[in-house]
Amino acid sequence: MKFRTVKRHFREGSKNIWRNGWMTVASAGAVTTTLVLVGAFLALMINLNQIATNIEEDVEIKVLLELTVDEAAIETVGDKIDKIPEVSSVNFSSKEDELANLIESMGEEGNSWELFEQDNPLNDAYVIKTEDPLDTIDVAERIEDLDEVQEVNYGKDVVQNLFRFNELARNIGLVLIIGLIFTAIFLISNTIKITIMARQKEIGIMKLVGATNGFIRWPFFVEGLLLGVLGSVIPIAVIVTGYHYATNNISALTQFAFVELLPFNPFAWQLSLIILAIGAIIGVWGSVMSVRKFLKV
């Protein structure tokens, strides 16, 4: 396609934006509202996914060994656990280490446990993490079958509920984002449709003088692209400003230490590019849908 033709398509597409007047404003406003919601949901879902991933990565299995095991049996258990393919790390914690950790975790009340230093009632233990947190339950159940193991702790019910909640939250967020994007496509499609219907006579004349279908369609594609890009400007400003505020005040907004947002730079700018790309894509796609269905050439 020649540069002169491309220039003409963009000029005509830009003119269509001005010709439609309030319809352009209404469509761009609707797309703006939709993209604000899409951007907010994207920022929320990506950060929730990161937080969920961090929580999942903190899930660990604690294997308490029988009180009667000797050093050889302890090493044997460690070797068996280390050979499980899904296991990423195996760390041994002696009964002395367990007592020290218990005393430290209880603060001043832990001083009373110092009496047990000479006659330690705690078990030697292994602390295990899996390559994929979702394998935690399966690995824990396999370790429970080992003879030298007294108990396996990994918060079974909590872990199962956590994994279910994370999966549900991701799926709901994805469905909402897809629904909002299709809403924006529908709005832009309707605007382009009205433009085409208002210019049927002009389009017919262009066909009579030999204009090809592509030559007629391209200005509408440009119009959809411009509507999508215009509709993404305000959402980008809103999301970037809001995310900057959130990252600077997250500690005051929540008391949970594990809630940590992705750094403003580069995440906010990456999200801005995503919103701009979504705006452009839904603009062009809305135009394509409208032209295919209603442009009878």
C-alpha positions as CSV (number, residue, x, y, z in Angstrom):
1,M,0.0,0.0,0.0
2,K,1.4,3.4,-1.0
3,F,2.2,6.0,1.6
4,R,-0.2,8.4,-0.1
5,T,-3.0,5.9,0.2
6,V,-2.2,5.2,3.9
7,K,-2.2,9.0,4.5
8,R,-5.6,9.3,2.9
9,H,-7.1,6.5,5.0
10,F,-5.9,8.1,8.2
11,R,-7.2,11.5,7.1
12,E,-10.6,10.0,6.3
13,G,-10.7,8.0,9.5
14,S,-9.8,11.2,11.5
15,K,-12.5,13.1,9.7
16,N,-15.1,10.4,10.7
17,I,-14.2,11.0,14.3
18,W,-15.1,14.7,14.0
19,R,-18.1,14.0,11.8
20,N,-19.8,11.8,14.3
21,G,-19.6,14.5,17.0
22,W,-21.4,13.4,20.1
23,M,-21.5,9.7,19.0
24,T,-17.7,9.8,19.1
25,V,-17.7,11.4,22.5
26,A,-20.3,8.8,23.8
27,S,-18.4,5.9,22.3
28,A,-15.0,7.1,23.5
29,G,-16.5,7.8,27.0
30,A,-18.0,4.3,27.2
31,V,-14.7,2.8,26.1
32,T,-12.9,4.9,28.6
33,T,-15.1,3.7,31.4
34,T,-14.7,0.1,30.3
35,L,-10.9,0.4,30.0
36,V,-10.7,2.0,33.5
37,L,-12.4,-1.1,34.9
38,V,-10.3,-3.4,32.7
39,G,-7.1,-1.7,33.9
40,A,-8.2,-1.7,37.5
41,F,-9.1,-5.4,37.3
42,L,-5.8,-6.2,35.5
43,A,-3.7,-4.4,38.2
44,L,-5.7,-6.1,40.9
45,M,-5.6,-9.6,39.4
46,I,-1.9,-9.4,38.5
47,N,-1.1,-8.3,42.0
48,L,-3.4,-10.8,43.6
49,N,-1.8,-13.5,41.5
50,Q,1.6,-12.4,42.7
51,I,0.5,-12.3,46.3
52,A,-1.2,-15.7,46.0
53,T,2.0,-17.1,44.4
54,N,4.1,-15.7,47.3
55,I,1.8,-17.3,49.8
56,E,1.8,-20.6,47.9
57,E,5.6,-20.5,47.8
58,D,5.7,-20.2,51.6
59,V,3.7,-23.4,52.0
60,E,6.0,-26.0,53.5
61,I,5.7,-29.6,54.8
62,K,7.1,-30.3,58.3
63,V,7.9,-33.9,58.9
64,L,8.2,-35.0,62.6
65,L,10.3,-38.1,63.0
66,E,9.7,-40.8,65.6
67,L,11.4,-40.0,69.0
68,T,13.3,-43.3,68.8
69,V,15.0,-42.8,65.5
70,D,18.8,-42.8,65.4
71,E,21.1,-40.8,63.2
72,A,21.3,-43.5,60.5
73,A,17.5,-43.6,60.3
74,I,17.3,-39.8,60.1
75,E,19.7,-39.8,57.1
76,T,17.7,-42.6,55.5
77,V,14.4,-40.7,55.8
78,G,16.1,-37.6,54.4
79,D,17.5,-39.5,51.4
80,K,14.0,-41.0,50.7
81,I,12.4,-37.6,50.8
82,D,15.1,-36.0,48.6
83,K,14.4,-38.7,45.9
84,I,10.8,-37.6,45.5
85,P,10.8,-35.8,42.1
86,E,8.5,-33.0,43.2
87,V,10.6,-32.0,46.2
88,S,12.8,-28.9,45.7
89,S,14.4,-28.6,49.1
90,V,14.9,-30.7,52.3
91,N,16.2,-29.1,55.4
92,F,16.9,-31.0,58.7
93,S,15.9,-29.4,62.0
94,S,17.1,-31.1,65.1
95,K,15.1,-31.3,68.3
96,E,17.5,-28.7,69.7
97,D,16.7,-26.4,66.8
98,E,13.0,-27.0,67.2
99,L,13.2,-26.1,70.9
100,A,15.2,-22.9,70.2
101,N,12.7,-21.8,67.6
102,L,9.8,-22.5,69.9
103,I,11.4,-20.4,72.7
104,E,12.1,-17.6,70.3
105,S,8.6,-17.6,68.8
106,M,6.9,-17.4,72.2
107,G,8.8,-14.3,73.4
108,E,8.9,-13.8,77.1
109,E,6.6,-16.8,77.7
110,G,9.1,-19.0,76.0
111,N,11.5,-18.7,78.9
112,S,9.5,-21.4,80.7
113,W,10.5,-23.9,78.0
114,E,14.2,-23.5,78.8
115,L,13.6,-26.0,81.6
116,F,13.3,-28.7,78.8
117,E,16.7,-28.1,77.4
118,Q,18.2,-31.0,79.3
119,D,15.2,-33.4,78.6
120,N,14.0,-32.2,75.2
121,P,10.5,-33.7,74.4
122,L,10.4,-32.4,70.8
123,N,11.0,-34.4,67.6
124,D,13.7,-34.1,65.0
125,A,12.1,-32.8,61.9
126,Y,12.5,-32.2,58.2
127,V,11.2,-29.0,56.5
128,I,10.3,-29.6,52.9
129,K,9.2,-27.5,50.0
130,T,8.0,-28.7,46.6
131,E,8.8,-27.4,43.1
132,D,5.1,-26.6,42.5
133,P,3.1,-25.7,45.6
134,L,0.2,-27.6,44.2
135,D,2.1,-30.8,44.7
136,T,2.3,-30.2,48.5
137,I,-0.7,-32.4,49.4
138,D,0.4,-35.3,47.2
139,V,4.0,-35.2,48.5
140,A,2.9,-35.0,52.1
141,E,0.6,-38.0,51.7
142,R,3.6,-40.0,50.3
143,I,5.9,-39.0,53.1
144,E,3.2,-40.1,55.7
145,D,3.7,-43.7,54.5
146,L,7.4,-43.8,55.6
147,D,7.9,-46.0,58.7
148,E,10.2,-43.5,60.6
149,V,7.7,-40.7,60.3
150,Q,5.5,-39.9,63.3
151,E,3.5,-37.0,61.9
152,V,3.3,-34.7,58.8
153,N,2.1,-31.2,59.2
154,Y,1.3,-28.9,56.4
155,G,-2.1,-27.4,57.3
156,K,-4.1,-29.7,55.0
157,D,-7.4,-27.9,55.2
158,V,-5.9,-24.4,55.0
159,V,-3.7,-25.4,52.1
160,Q,-6.6,-26.9,50.1
161,N,-8.8,-23.9,50.7
162,L,-6.0,-21.6,49.8
163,F,-5.4,-23.3,46.5
164,R,-9.1,-23.4,45.7
165,F,-9.5,-19.7,46.5
166,N,-6.6,-18.7,44.4
167,E,-7.8,-20.6,41.4
168,L,-11.4,-19.3,41.8
169,A,-10.1,-15.7,42.1
170,R,-8.0,-16.0,39.0
171,N,-10.9,-17.5,37.0
172,I,-13.4,-14.9,38.1
173,G,-11.0,-12.1,37.3
174,L,-10.3,-13.5,33.8
175,V,-14.0,-13.8,33.1
176,L,-14.7,-10.2,34.2
177,I,-11.9,-8.8,32.1
178,I,-13.0,-10.7,29.0
179,G,-16.6,-9.6,29.5
180,L,-15.5,-5.9,29.8
181,I,-13.4,-6.2,26.7
182,F,-16.3,-7.6,24.7
183,T,-18.5,-4.8,26.0
184,A,-16.1,-2.2,24.7
185,I,-15.9,-4.0,21.3
186,F,-19.7,-3.9,21.1
187,L,-19.8,-0.2,21.8
188,I,-17.3,0.7,19.2
189,S,-18.9,-1.6,16.7
190,N,-22.2,0.2,17.1
191,T,-20.6,3.6,16.6
192,I,-18.9,2.4,13.4
193,K,-22.2,0.8,12.3
194,I,-24.1,4.2,12.6
195,T,-21.3,5.9,10.6
196,I,-21.6,3.3,7.8
197,M,-25.4,3.6,7.7
198,A,-25.2,7.4,7.4
199,R,-22.7,7.2,4.5
200,Q,-24.4,4.4,2.4
201,K,-25.0,6.8,-0.5
202,E,-21.4,8.1,-0.5
203,I,-20.1,4.5,-0.3
204,G,-22.3,3.5,-3.3
205,I,-20.9,6.4,-5.4
206,M,-17.3,5.3,-4.5
207,K,-18.1,1.8,-5.7
208,L,-19.5,3.1,-8.9
209,V,-16.3,4.9,-9.7
210,G,-14.2,1.8,-9.1
211,A,-13.2,1.9,-5.4
212,T,-12.3,-1.5,-4.0
213,N,-13.8,-2.9,-0.8
214,G,-10.5,-2.6,1.0
215,F,-10.2,1.1,0.0
216,I,-13.6,1.8,1.5
217,R,-13.1,-0.3,4.6
218,W,-9.7,1.1,5.7
219,P,-10.9,4.5,6.9
220,F,-13.4,2.7,9.2
221,F,-10.6,0.6,10.6
222,V,-8.6,3.7,11.3
223,E,-11.6,5.3,13.0
224,G,-12.0,2.3,15.3
225,L,-8.3,2.4,16.1
226,L,-8.5,6.1,17.0
227,L,-11.5,5.5,19.1
228,G,-9.7,2.8,21.0
229,V,-6.6,4.8,21.5
230,L,-8.5,8.0,22.6
231,G,-10.5,5.8,25.0
232,S,-7.3,4.5,26.6
233,V,-5.7,7.9,27.5
234,I,-7.8,8.7,30.6
235,P,-7.7,5.1,31.9
236,I,-3.9,5.1,31.7
237,A,-3.7,8.3,33.6
238,V,-6.2,7.1,36.2
239,I,-4.5,3.7,36.7
240,V,-0.9,5.1,36.8
241,T,-2.0,7.8,39.4
242,G,-4.0,5.3,41.5
243,Y,-1.2,2.7,41.4
244,H,1.4,5.2,42.4
245,Y,-0.7,6.1,45.4
246,A,-1.3,2.5,46.3
247,T,2.4,1.5,46.2
248,N,3.3,4.5,48.4
249,N,0.6,3.8,51.0
250,I,0.2,0.0,51.0
251,S,1.6,-0.3,54.5
252,A,-1.1,2.1,55.8
253,L,-3.8,0.5,53.7
254,T,-3.4,-3.0,55.1
255,Q,-1.9,-4.7,58.2
256,F,-1.0,-7.9,56.5
257,A,2.8,-8.2,55.9
258,F,2.4,-10.6,53.0
259,V,0.5,-8.0,50.9
260,E,3.2,-6.5,48.8
261,L,2.4,-4.8,45.4
262,L,4.6,-5.1,42.4
263,P,7.0,-2.2,42.1
264,F,5.6,0.9,40.4
265,N,8.4,1.0,37.9
266,P,8.2,-0.9,35.5
267,F,4.8,-2.5,36.3
268,A,2.7,0.7,35.9
269,W,4.3,1.5,32.5
270,Q,3.9,-2.1,31.3
271,L,0.2,-2.0,32.4
272,S,-0.2,1.3,30.5
273,L,1.1,-0.3,27.3
274,I,-1.3,-3.2,27.8
275,I,-4.2,-0.9,28.2
276,L,-3.2,1.1,25.1
277,A,-2.8,-2.2,23.1
278,I,-6.2,-3.4,24.4
279,G,-7.8,-0.1,23.4
280,A,-6.3,-0.2,19.9
281,I,-7.2,-3.9,19.4
282,I,-10.8,-3.6,20.6
283,G,-11.2,-0.5,18.4
284,V,-10.0,-2.2,15.3
285,W,-11.8,-5.4,16.1
286,G,-15.1,-3.5,16.7
287,S,-14.7,-1.8,13.4
288,V,-14.0,-5.2,11.6
289,M,-17.1,-6.7,13.1
290,S,-19.3,-3.8,12.1
291,V,-17.9,-3.5,8.5
292,R,-18.2,-7.2,7.8
293,K,-21.8,-7.3,8.9
294,F,-23.2,-4.0,7.7
295,L,-21.0,-2.7,4.9
296,K,-22.7,-4.1,1.8
297,V,-20.3,-3.4,-0.9
